[in-house]
């Protein structure tokens, strides 16, 4: 019996228990910053990109067997290209490309 999904979101919800299990395992191994979405995105980009007719069992197996070193490298590479800003308080940010601070209110005292 084939199970069909109407959206990727529906599929994600279906395999989320496997993602959560793997995140817990990775946490115990010291990868406490990895989330379910990170594993999903990594596998979607690498293992599942050109795959056809993947079964749920194959996807769950990929999730549970994902190499922690590869996903760690993937996430660190993603961080290298992410623009970072400094958030001081809600609504405040310093853009790394600017030399000024943009405040959401006019004056603040501490």
N, C-alpha and C positions, 0 to 999 in steps of 0.2 A: 504494500500500500504506500503510495507516494503522498507526502504531505506537501501542500503548496502554500506559499505565503504571499499575501497581497502587497507586502512592502518589506523593505529592509529593516524597518523599525520592528515589525512583527517578528521577523526572523531573529533580530537581536534579543528581543524579549524572551523568545523561546530558548535560546542558548545561553542566556545570562547566568543561569546557575553554574554552568561549566566555567564561564569567565570568572565568576566570583570565586569558585574553588581554586582556579589557577592563581588568581590575585592573592589569595590567602597563602598558597604555597610559596609564591614569590616573596611575599612579605616575610615569611619565616626564613627565607634565604638572604634577607637583607635588602630587597628591592621594595622598600616601603613607599615609594613614590609612584609605582605603576598602578594603573586603574583598569577596570574592565574595558573602557573605551580605547585605551592604548593597545591592548591585545587585539581587540576587534580591528582597529585601524591598521595595525601591523600586518595581521593575517590577510585582511582584505586587500592590502596593497601588494603583498608578496605572494602568499600561497594561493589565494582565491581569485586573483585578478583575471586570469585567463581560464580558470576552471569551468567546466561545464557539468551540469547535473550532479553537483555535490550532494551527498546524503547528509542528514543530520549527524549520523554516526561519524562520518569522515570529518565534519567540521568540529565536533566535540573532541575527537582524537587530536586534531591539529591544535586545538586550544590547550588541551591537557599536556601535550608534548612540546609546546612551543619552547624553543631554546632561550633560556633566560639571558644568555650573553648577547644573542642577536637582537632580542627586543630591547635590552638595555642600550646597545649601540644605536639602534633605530631611534629611541627616544632622545638620547644625547645628541644625535645628529639633528633631530627636529629642533632641539633647543638652540642649536647654533644659528639657525636661520630665523628664529623668532625675535621680533623686535621687543625689547624690554623697556618698560617705563617704571619709574619710581612712584608709588602711590603713597602719599603722605597721610591723607585722610580721605574719607568718602568724597569723591568729586574732584580731588586734587591729583595732579600728575605732573611729573617733569618729563618732557619728551627728550629722549637722548639726542635728538637732532637740534634741540633748542637750548639756548643758554639761560632762558628765563623760566620762572615757575608760574604756572597758571593756577590761580586759586579760585575756587567756586564762590567764595565770599570775599569781601573787600579787606577786612582786617581780622587777624586772629591774635589772641593773646594766650600765653601759657603760664 
